[in-house]
Amino acid sequence: MLGGIRQIAGEFGVRIVSFGHAGDGNVHLSVFQGDPETRYAVLRRLFEAGMGLGGAISGEHGIGTAKRRWYLELEDPAKLALQRRIRAAFDPNGVLNPGTLLD
């Protein structure tokens, strides 16, 4: 993953700092890029790289609203459909945490 991060940073000419606790499989990244479109593309490539290695966008912190766009674009559609069915079973009125992930 760290090699992929270096490659992506070089391709986009951005600074990416990795930190945290990679020893347990979680890599935290700070992407220093002011342009929103470029930052979106960099993060998408980083998430794709992590998922390609068997990782998940959520890590141990979840999705929330910050990673929602990438999660919905990159996650397996069958997994998303299952998650939506589970949500509907437990929250048929959509009152629990509305607007966060699976509307």
The 8 nearest C-alpha neighbors of each residue, nearest first, counted from 0:
[[1, 3, 2, 4, 49, 48, 52, 26],
 [0, 2, 4, 3, 5, 17, 6, 26],
 [3, 1, 5, 0, 4, 6, 7, 8],
 [4, 2, 6, 0, 1, 5, 7, 48],
 [3, 5, 1, 7, 2, 6, 8, 0],
 [6, 4, 8, 2, 3, 7, 9, 1],
 [5, 7, 3, 9, 4, 8, 10, 2],
 [8, 6, 10, 4, 9, 5, 3, 11],
 [7, 9, 13, 5, 11, 6, 10, 12],
 [10, 8, 12, 6, 7, 11, 5, 13],
 [11, 9, 7, 8, 12, 6, 13, 5],
 [10, 12, 8, 9, 13, 7, 41, 37],
 [11, 13, 9, 8, 10, 14, 7, 32],
 [14, 12, 8, 11, 32, 31, 15, 9],
 [13, 15, 31, 8, 30, 16, 12, 32],
 [16, 14, 30, 29, 31, 8, 13, 17],
 [15, 17, 29, 28, 14, 18, 30, 31],
 [16, 18, 28, 27, 29, 15, 26, 19],
 [19, 17, 27, 28, 26, 16, 20, 21],
 [20, 18, 27, 21, 26, 17, 25, 28],
 [19, 21, 22, 25, 23, 26, 18, 24],
 [20, 22, 25, 26, 24, 23, 19, 18],
 [21, 23, 20, 24, 25, 26, 19, 18],
 [24, 22, 21, 25, 20, 26, 19, 59],
 [23, 25, 21, 22, 26, 20, 54, 58],
 [26, 24, 21, 23, 20, 58, 27, 22],
 [25, 27, 21, 19, 20, 28, 18, 24],
 [28, 26, 18, 17, 19, 25, 29, 20],
 [29, 27, 17, 16, 30, 18, 26, 15],
 [28, 30, 16, 15, 31, 17, 27, 14],
 [31, 29, 15, 32, 14, 28, 16, 13],
 [30, 32, 14, 15, 13, 29, 33, 38],
 [33, 31, 38, 34, 30, 13, 37, 14],
 [32, 34, 35, 31, 38, 37, 36, 30],
 [33, 35, 37, 36, 32, 38, 39, 31],
 [36, 34, 38, 37, 39, 33, 32, 40],
 [37, 35, 39, 38, 34, 40, 41, 33],
 [36, 38, 40, 39, 34, 35, 41, 32],
 [37, 39, 35, 41, 36, 40, 32, 34],
 [40, 38, 36, 42, 37, 41, 35, 43],
 [41, 39, 43, 37, 38, 42, 44, 36],
 [42, 40, 38, 44, 43, 39, 37, 45],
 [43, 41, 45, 39, 44, 40, 46, 38],
 [42, 44, 40, 46, 45, 41, 47, 39],
 [43, 45, 47, 41, 42, 46, 48, 40],
 [46, 44, 42, 48, 43, 47, 41, 49],
 [45, 47, 49, 43, 48, 44, 56, 50],
 [48, 46, 44, 50, 45, 49, 51, 43],
 [49, 47, 51, 45, 46, 50, 44, 52],
 [50, 48, 54, 46, 52, 51, 47, 45],
 [49, 51, 54, 53, 47, 52, 55, 48],
 [50, 52, 48, 49, 53, 47, 54, 46],
 [53, 51, 49, 50, 54, 48, 0, 47],
 [54, 52, 50, 51, 49, 55, 48, 47],
 [55, 53, 50, 49, 52, 56, 51, 58],
 [56, 54, 57, 50, 58, 49, 53, 46],
 [55, 57, 58, 46, 70, 54, 50, 62],
 [56, 58, 61, 62, 55, 60, 59, 66],
 [59, 57, 60, 56, 55, 25, 61, 54],
 [58, 60, 61, 57, 25, 56, 62, 55],
 [61, 59, 58, 57, 62, 63, 56, 25],
 [60, 62, 57, 59, 63, 58, 56, 66],
 [63, 61, 57, 66, 67, 64, 65, 60],
 [64, 62, 65, 99, 61, 67, 66, 100],
 [63, 65, 67, 99, 66, 62, 100, 68],
 [64, 66, 63, 67, 62, 68, 69, 99],
 [67, 65, 62, 69, 64, 68, 70, 63],
 [66, 68, 64, 70, 69, 65, 100, 62],
 [69, 67, 71, 70, 66, 72, 65, 64],
 [70, 68, 72, 71, 67, 66, 73, 43],
 [69, 71, 67, 73, 74, 72, 68, 66],
 [70, 72, 68, 69, 73, 74, 67, 79],
 [73, 71, 69, 70, 74, 68, 67, 75],
 [72, 74, 70, 71, 69, 75, 47, 46],
 [73, 75, 70, 71, 72, 76, 79, 78],
 [74, 76, 78, 77, 79, 73, 71, 72],
 [77, 75, 79, 78, 80, 74, 71, 73],
 [78, 76, 80, 79, 75, 81, 74, 82],
 [79, 77, 81, 75, 76, 80, 82, 74],
 [78, 80, 82, 76, 81, 77, 83, 75],
 [79, 81, 77, 83, 78, 82, 76, 84],
 [82, 80, 84, 78, 83, 79, 85, 77],
 [81, 83, 79, 85, 80, 84, 86, 78],
 [82, 84, 86, 80, 81, 85, 87, 79],
 [85, 83, 87, 81, 86, 82, 88, 80],
 [86, 84, 88, 82, 87, 83, 81, 89],
 [85, 87, 83, 89, 84, 88, 90, 82],
 [88, 86, 91, 84, 90, 85, 89, 83],
 [89, 87, 85, 86, 90, 91, 84, 83],
 [88, 90, 86, 87, 91, 85, 84, 92],
 [89, 91, 87, 93, 92, 86, 88, 95],
 [92, 90, 87, 93, 88, 89, 86, 94],
 [93, 91, 90, 94, 87, 95, 89, 88],
 [94, 92, 90, 91, 95, 97, 87, 102],
 [93, 95, 92, 97, 96, 90, 91, 98],
 [96, 94, 97, 93, 90, 92, 86, 98],
 [95, 97, 99, 94, 98, 93, 100, 101],
 [98, 96, 99, 95, 94, 93, 102, 100],
 [99, 97, 102, 100, 96, 101, 64, 93],
 [98, 100, 64, 97, 63, 96, 101, 102],
 [101, 99, 67, 98, 102, 63, 64, 62],
 [100, 102, 83, 99, 98, 82, 86, 79],
 [101, 98, 100, 97, 99, 93, 83, 86]]
